[in-house]
Amino acid sequence: MWRPIFSAVGIMLLIMGVQFFLVDEAILADSVLGRRGPATATSSLGGTDYDLLGETGPLASRNFSPPEWAPYSLMSLGTVVLLYALGTRPRS
């Protein structure tokens, strides 16, 4: 039972590490909760983002920039966890 859990966690960490290599900055908008704020979240085409109800307006947003060590650490941790999961013998 533990082998699939460790495999899933290892694969998830590997995917997040690769994703952090590709993303320089992410803008997180609070449109799901319906909170409005002074900041506006705009798309790369210059338009205002829509929330789940289809309404436009200013959305509260936060910028997230992953640190430089995050991709390397997540990929190495995911590799170690995945090797552990694949290296253990399944119980019979």
C-alpha positions as CSV (number, residue, x, y, z in Angstrom):
1,M,0.0,0.0,0.0
2,W,2.9,2.4,0.7
3,R,4.6,1.8,-2.6
4,P,1.9,3.6,-4.8
5,I,1.7,6.5,-2.3
6,F,5.5,7.0,-2.5
7,S,5.4,6.6,-6.2
8,A,2.7,9.3,-6.6
9,V,4.5,11.7,-4.3
10,G,7.8,11.2,-6.1
11,I,6.1,11.8,-9.5
12,M,4.3,14.9,-8.2
13,L,7.6,16.3,-6.9
14,L,9.3,15.7,-10.2
15,I,6.5,17.4,-12.2
16,M,6.6,20.4,-9.8
17,G,10.3,20.7,-10.2
18,V,10.1,20.6,-14.0
19,Q,7.3,23.1,-13.8
20,F,9.4,25.5,-11.7
21,F,12.1,25.4,-14.4
22,L,9.6,26.7,-16.9
23,V,7.8,29.3,-14.8
24,D,9.5,32.5,-13.8
25,E,6.6,34.1,-12.1
26,A,3.0,33.2,-11.4
27,I,0.2,35.7,-10.7
28,L,-2.4,34.1,-8.3
29,A,-5.8,35.8,-8.4
30,D,-8.5,35.3,-5.8
31,S,-11.3,35.0,-8.3
32,V,-12.4,31.6,-7.0
33,L,-13.3,33.0,-3.6
34,G,-15.0,36.0,-5.2
35,R,-12.8,38.5,-3.2
36,R,-12.2,41.8,-5.0
37,G,-9.3,44.1,-4.3
38,P,-7.6,47.1,-5.7
39,A,-5.3,45.2,-8.1
40,T,-6.4,44.0,-11.5
41,A,-5.3,40.7,-13.0
42,T,-4.8,41.0,-16.7
43,S,-4.1,38.3,-19.3
44,S,-1.1,38.4,-21.6
45,L,-3.3,39.7,-24.3
46,G,-4.2,42.8,-22.3
47,G,-7.8,41.9,-21.3
48,T,-9.2,41.6,-17.8
49,D,-9.6,38.0,-16.5
50,Y,-13.0,36.6,-15.9
51,D,-14.1,35.0,-12.7
52,L,-16.2,31.8,-12.4
53,L,-19.5,33.7,-12.8
54,G,-18.4,35.4,-16.0
55,E,-18.2,38.9,-14.4
56,T,-15.2,41.2,-15.0
57,G,-13.7,43.5,-12.5
58,P,-10.6,44.1,-10.4
59,L,-9.3,40.9,-8.8
60,A,-7.0,40.7,-5.7
61,S,-3.8,39.1,-6.9
62,R,-0.4,38.0,-5.6
63,N,2.8,37.4,-7.5
64,F,4.7,34.2,-6.7
65,S,8.2,33.8,-7.9
66,P,9.9,30.5,-7.0
67,P,13.4,30.7,-5.5
68,E,16.4,29.5,-7.6
69,W,16.9,26.4,-5.5
70,A,13.3,25.1,-5.7
71,P,13.5,23.3,-9.1
72,Y,16.7,21.4,-8.2
73,S,15.5,20.5,-4.8
74,L,12.1,19.3,-5.8
75,M,13.5,17.2,-8.7
76,S,16.2,15.6,-6.6
77,L,13.8,14.9,-3.7
78,G,11.2,13.5,-6.2
79,T,13.9,11.3,-7.7
80,V,15.0,9.9,-4.3
81,V,11.5,9.2,-3.3
82,L,10.6,7.5,-6.6
83,L,13.8,5.4,-6.4
84,Y,12.9,4.4,-2.9
85,A,9.4,3.4,-4.0
86,L,10.6,1.4,-6.9
87,G,13.4,-0.2,-4.9
88,T,11.2,-1.7,-2.2
89,R,9.9,-5.2,-2.5
90,P,6.1,-5.5,-2.6
91,R,4.7,-7.6,0.2
92,S,3.1,-10.8,-0.9
